[in-house]
Amino acid sequence: VRQPAPRVVVAPAPRVRVVAVAPPPPPTVVVSAAPFPNAVWVPGYYRWNGRHHVWIDGRWRRARRGHHWREARWEQRGNGWIFVSGGWARD
């Protein structure tokens, strides 16, 4: 008896709530020429590793028609800071 092939479902990565006890430092400024046409610069950001902020470099991404890149950011909430992931948003 042949078993049907298993069905593969790709689920989006779960959103993780990251709370830092300290505000992030000022962002690092990077200047770089676009490596290909229709390139969109995705700015770097600070990630909290549980003890301190770690800089994640920005990168170039191919533009998506009808979308713009929303930058990752930290928002102060009460006594802590909440990380809000960046991503594509419809225009």
C-alpha positions as CSV (number, residue, x, y, z in Angstrom):
1,V,0.0,0.0,0.0
2,R,1.5,3.4,-1.0
3,Q,1.2,6.1,1.6
4,P,0.4,9.6,0.3
5,A,3.3,12.0,0.4
6,P,3.2,14.1,3.6
7,R,1.8,17.6,3.2
8,V,4.2,20.4,4.0
9,V,2.9,23.6,5.4
10,V,5.2,26.5,5.8
11,A,4.0,28.7,8.7
12,P,5.3,32.2,9.3
13,A,7.8,32.6,12.1
14,P,6.1,33.4,15.3
15,R,6.4,36.9,16.6
16,V,8.5,37.0,19.7
17,R,8.0,39.8,22.2
18,V,11.4,41.1,23.2
19,V,11.6,43.3,26.2
20,A,14.9,45.1,27.0
21,V,15.6,46.9,30.3
22,A,17.7,49.6,28.6
23,P,17.1,51.8,25.6
24,P,19.1,51.1,22.4
25,P,22.1,53.2,21.6
26,P,21.8,55.6,18.6
27,P,21.8,53.8,15.3
28,T,24.9,53.3,13.3
29,V,24.9,55.2,10.0
30,V,25.9,53.2,6.9
31,V,26.3,54.7,3.5
32,S,26.5,52.3,0.5
33,A,25.7,52.5,-3.2
34,A,22.8,50.3,-4.4
35,P,24.3,47.0,-5.8
36,F,21.4,46.5,-8.3
37,P,18.5,48.4,-9.8
38,N,15.3,48.8,-7.7
39,A,17.3,48.1,-4.5
40,V,15.8,49.1,-1.2
41,W,18.1,49.7,1.8
42,V,16.8,47.9,4.9
43,P,18.5,49.8,7.8
44,G,20.3,48.0,10.6
45,Y,18.9,47.8,14.1
46,Y,19.9,46.8,17.6
47,R,18.9,43.4,18.9
48,W,18.7,42.7,22.6
49,N,20.6,39.5,23.5
50,G,19.3,39.3,27.1
51,R,22.2,41.4,28.6
52,H,22.9,44.2,26.1
53,H,22.1,45.6,22.6
54,V,24.0,44.1,19.6
55,W,24.1,45.9,16.3
56,I,22.7,44.0,13.2
57,D,23.9,45.5,9.9
58,G,21.5,46.8,7.3
59,R,21.3,45.2,3.9
60,W,20.0,45.8,0.4
61,R,16.8,44.0,-0.6
62,R,15.0,43.9,-4.0
63,A,12.0,46.3,-4.0
64,R,8.5,44.8,-3.9
65,R,5.9,46.6,-6.1
66,G,3.2,48.3,-4.1
67,H,5.2,47.9,-0.8
68,H,7.6,49.9,1.3
69,W,10.0,48.8,4.0
70,R,8.9,49.6,7.5
71,E,12.0,49.9,9.7
72,A,12.5,47.8,12.9
73,R,12.2,50.0,16.0
74,W,12.2,50.0,19.8
75,E,9.2,51.5,21.6
76,Q,9.3,52.5,25.3
77,R,6.5,50.8,27.3
78,G,6.4,51.4,31.0
79,N,9.8,50.6,32.5
80,G,11.0,48.6,29.5
81,W,11.6,48.8,25.7
82,I,9.6,46.6,23.2
83,F,11.2,45.6,19.9
84,V,8.9,46.0,16.8
85,S,10.2,44.0,13.8
86,G,10.6,45.6,10.4
87,G,9.0,44.3,7.3
88,W,7.2,45.0,4.1
89,A,4.0,47.1,4.3
90,R,1.5,47.9,1.5
91,D,1.6,51.4,0.1
